[in-house]
């Protein structure tokens, strides 16, 4: 017996594009409304929420059910990545033992669109029993969650992206943005720096871009330097020995020029063999500080179309970074 499946309706590309545009505009309007609320009716609560998170001696516990839970996970991750110890606790699991993760030193941020998620009940009671500060993020200032909380972040309710299927869309975008706003407010209040950020992001491309030139530059015997009066014939061997296709020319401890493979190809002729390194060097080369971010080194190399960059301090060469070093460090 054969079975056949009904063909899906043909896809209307124009309608899909129109829907996408409408949703993007709806969520943009919602974010505009959120920004206005933060500097308007929500201002005092926003400041109080940030102060409560900052004052907690323990962790920031972020919780929520369903789609709010997904947003809570992301907010917890953002807080942790910007220096505020944080973790997500599932409200259902909390009722089955995970309440033990929440201590009197912590504070709790609970997210619920309508503020009536019954799964939050035990967690809220736990906070009240141990006097743990509770922050509500909700669209209903008169909800049960709001009434039980110490701080209420009441977001403006603009509905969802589609009235026919009101799945959490616009509302979750606003909650996510509000969580980001709190994280950045805390980051700035704590004086969190790029160095601090790098310390907790050592892996991946982001961690690599936050490193500095001194972290990867070649120094000591690996730093190819020659004197300006070195004969060209001897200089050619030095360029090969360095392994990076260039040497720095130093006079009175200052970098006065660079000689690259390209310089040799362009300038080397029979007459050059009777001269010294000055005849082939490019004077006043582009340099960088050893304390500069690797991102600056990449930008300079791309702009100048070079593959090596000498690091100098007060004009004196202290290292050299090659494009291969950047690739090895994970910078792209």
WONOR-V174180 format. One record per backbone hydrogen bond with DSSP energy under -0.5 kcal/mol. NH is the residue of the N-H (numbers start at 1). CO is the residue of the C=O. If there is no record, write none. Layout:
# WONOR-V174180
((NH | CO) (NH | CO))
This chain:
# WONOR-V174180
((13 | 11) (16 | 12) (17 | 13) (18 | 14) (19 | 15) (20 | 16) (21 | 17) (22 | 18) (23 | 19) (24 | 20) (25 | 21) (26 | 22) (27 | 23) (28 | 24) (29 | 25) (30 | 26) (31 | 27) (32 | 28) (33 | 29) (34 | 30) (35 | 31) (36 | 32) (37 | 33) (38 | 34) (39 | 35) (40 | 37) (42 | 37) (43 | 37) (43 | 40) (46 | 42) (47 | 43) (48 | 44) (49 | 45) (50 | 46) (51 | 47) (52 | 48) (53 | 49) (54 | 50) (55 | 51) (56 | 52) (58 | 105) (60 | 85) (61 | 59) (61 | 107) (62 | 60) (62 | 87) (63 | 109) (65 | 111) (68 | 65) (69 | 66) (70 | 66) (71 | 67) (72 | 68) (73 | 69) (74 | 70) (75 | 71) (76 | 72) (77 | 73) (78 | 74) (79 | 75) (80 | 76) (81 | 77) (82 | 78) (82 | 79) (83 | 80) (84 | 79) (85 | 83) (87 | 60) (89 | 62) (94 | 90) (95 | 91) (96 | 93) (97 | 94) (98 | 93) (99 | 94) (100 | 97) (101 | 98) (102 | 99) (103 | 101) (106 | 103) (107 | 59) (108 | 133) (109 | 61) (110 | 108) (110 | 135) (111 | 63) (112 | 110) (112 | 137) (118 | 116) (120 | 117) (121 | 118) (124 | 120) (125 | 121) (126 | 122) (127 | 123) (128 | 124) (129 | 125) (130 | 126) (131 | 127) (131 | 128) (132 | 127) (133 | 106) (133 | 131) (135 | 108) (136 | 151) (137 | 110) (138 | 136) (138 | 153) (139 | 113) (141 | 139) (143 | 140) (145 | 115) (147 | 143) (148 | 144) (149 | 146) (150 | 134) (151 | 134) (153 | 136) (153 | 151) (154 | 152) (155 | 138) (155 | 153) (158 | 156) (165 | 162) (166 | 163) (167 | 165) (173 | 169) (174 | 170) (175 | 171) (176 | 172) (177 | 173) (178 | 174) (179 | 175) (180 | 176) (181 | 177) (182 | 178) (183 | 179) (184 | 180) (185 | 181) (186 | 182) (187 | 183) (188 | 184) (189 | 185) (190 | 186) (191 | 188) (192 | 187) (197 | 193) (198 | 194) (199 | 195) (200 | 196) (200 | 197) (201 | 198) (207 | 203) (208 | 204) (209 | 205) (210 | 206) (211 | 208) (213 | 292) (214 | 290) (215 | 212) (216 | 212) (216 | 213) (217 | 213) (218 | 320) (222 | 219) (223 | 220) (224 | 222) (225 | 223) (226 | 248) (228 | 250) (230 | 227) (232 | 275) (235 | 231) (236 | 232) (237 | 233) (238 | 234) (239 | 235) (240 | 236) (241 | 237) (242 | 238) (243 | 239) (243 | 240) (245 | 239) (247 | 259) (248 | 224) (249 | 257) (250 | 226) (250 | 248) (251 | 254) (254 | 251) (255 | 315) (256 | 249) (256 | 254) (257 | 249) (258 | 282) (259 | 247) (261 | 245) (264 | 260) (265 | 261) (266 | 262) (267 | 263) (268 | 264) (272 | 269) (273 | 269) (273 | 270) (274 | 271) (275 | 272) (277 | 230) (278 | 228) (279 | 276) (280 | 277) (281 | 277) (282 | 258) (283 | 281) (284 | 256) (288 | 310) (292 | 289) (294 | 211) (295 | 209) (296 | 293) (297 | 293) (298 | 294) (299 | 295) (300 | 296) (301 | 297) (302 | 298) (303 | 299) (304 | 300) (305 | 301) (306 | 301) (309 | 321) (310 | 286) (311 | 319) (312 | 288) (313 | 316) (316 | 313) (318 | 311) (319 | 311) (320 | 218) (321 | 309) (323 | 307) (325 | 322) (326 | 322) (327 | 323) (328 | 324) (329 | 325) (330 | 327) (331 | 326))
